[in-house]
Amino acid sequence: MSEIAAAYSAWSPGYDGDENRTRDLDASQMRHWLAGRTFDTAVEAGCGTGKNTVVLAEVARQVHALDFSPGMLAVARQKVTSPHVQFVEADLLATWPVADASASLVTFNLVLEHVEALDVVLREAARVLARGATLRISELHPFRQYRGTQARFDGVNGAVTRIPAFVHHVSDYTDAAAAAGFTLRHLGEWWHATDEGEPPRLLVLEFQRT
Ligand SMILES: C[S@@+](CC[C@H](N)C(=O)[O-])C[C@H]1O[C@@H](n2cnc3c(N)ncnc32)[C@H](O)[C@@H]1O
């Protein structure tokens, strides 16, 4: 198992209960964005403990929820039991267990800071999406990464675990997406209510598969 997958499995029992404004902001923005939309097949890349899977299950006829951390998936499987949601242990850097051109939505939420090769995962997103379909990326804003913020958690012994992370500039996302066959539809930046005077916390990019 990779160091990142193992770290998330160690974090999984506490992930939902820890104070985490970035997770909470992502959840509220995702719920807001999904409201009023419907999808045939959605692919959630890096579903974690299923906080967004719950909402995707309400708006999509079928959901493929992929993650490579057995611990995170175990929590998610307890949270979401709908038969139209399939949780699959899968590394996003390998071929996804999803058919070509079969999806109407692919989402990444707080995942890509752990993926160095954006080109590899965005090519997979392009492969599974039908033409005209939507790719949504919601990540820790690079302005925060420049200041040293990265996913981290406190272990049971009080030691802090920093999960390996890679800085992606805004242009890294837009260039990799363009090369994979996506057109940018919208770029959003979001702050938590407590972030006054701070750089944006979340970068949200919405693309269309061309
Ligand atoms: C911060 S959590 C976010 C989980 C969920 N998307 C959310 O918003 O709560 C990051 C998740 O990405 C998963 N992840 C990171 N790199 C991955 C990879 N290469 N393949 C599959 N999952 C990966 C981790 O296991 C973890 O569950």
The ligand as a MOL file (V3000), in Angstrom:
LIG
                    3D

  0  0  0     0  0            999 V3000
M  V30 BEGIN CTAB
M  V30 COUNTS 27 29 0 0 0
M  V30 BEGIN ATOM
M  V30 1 C -8.6290 14.6140 1.7740 0
M  V30 2 S -9.3430 13.0780 1.3010 0 CHG=1
M  V30 3 C -10.7840 13.6860 0.4440 0
M  V30 4 C -11.8730 12.6630 0.3960 0
M  V30 5 C -13.1730 13.1750 -0.1790 0
M  V30 6 N -13.0550 13.4430 -1.5970 0
M  V30 7 C -13.6140 14.3930 0.5670 0
M  V30 8 O -13.7280 15.4600 -0.0580 0
M  V30 9 O -13.8620 14.2930 1.7640 0 CHG=-1
M  V30 10 C -8.3140 12.5270 -0.0420 0
M  V30 11 C -8.6970 11.1320 -0.5350 0
M  V30 12 O -8.0130 10.8900 -1.7790 0
M  V30 13 C -7.6000 9.5540 -1.7960 0
M  V30 14 N -6.4830 9.4330 -2.7690 0
M  V30 15 C -5.3550 10.1760 -2.8180 0
M  V30 16 N -4.5690 9.7560 -3.8350 0
M  V30 17 C -5.2350 8.7380 -4.4420 0
M  V30 18 C -4.9460 7.8800 -5.5480 0
M  V30 19 N -3.7870 7.9850 -6.2460 0
M  V30 20 N -5.8320 6.9380 -5.8720 0
M  V30 21 C -7.0010 6.7990 -5.1740 0
M  V30 22 N -7.3350 7.5750 -4.1150 0
M  V30 23 C -6.4530 8.5310 -3.7540 0
M  V30 24 C -7.1870 9.2680 -0.3590 0
M  V30 25 O -7.1550 7.8960 -0.0650 0
M  V30 26 C -8.2690 10.0220 0.4050 0
M  V30 27 O -9.3690 9.2020 0.7070 0
M  V30 END ATOM
M  V30 BEGIN BOND
M  V30 1 1 1 2
M  V30 2 1 2 3
M  V30 3 1 2 10
M  V30 4 1 3 4
M  V30 5 1 4 5
M  V30 6 1 5 6
M  V30 7 1 5 7
M  V30 8 2 7 8
M  V30 9 1 7 9
M  V30 10 1 10 11
M  V30 11 1 11 12
M  V30 12 1 11 26
M  V30 13 1 12 13
M  V30 14 1 13 14
M  V30 15 1 13 24
M  V30 16 1 14 15
M  V30 17 1 14 23
M  V30 18 2 15 16
M  V30 19 1 16 17
M  V30 20 1 17 18
M  V30 21 2 17 23
M  V30 22 1 18 19
M  V30 23 2 18 20
M  V30 24 1 20 21
M  V30 25 2 21 22
M  V30 26 1 22 23
M  V30 27 1 24 25
M  V30 28 1 24 26
M  V30 29 1 26 27
M  V30 END BOND
M  V30 END CTAB
M  END
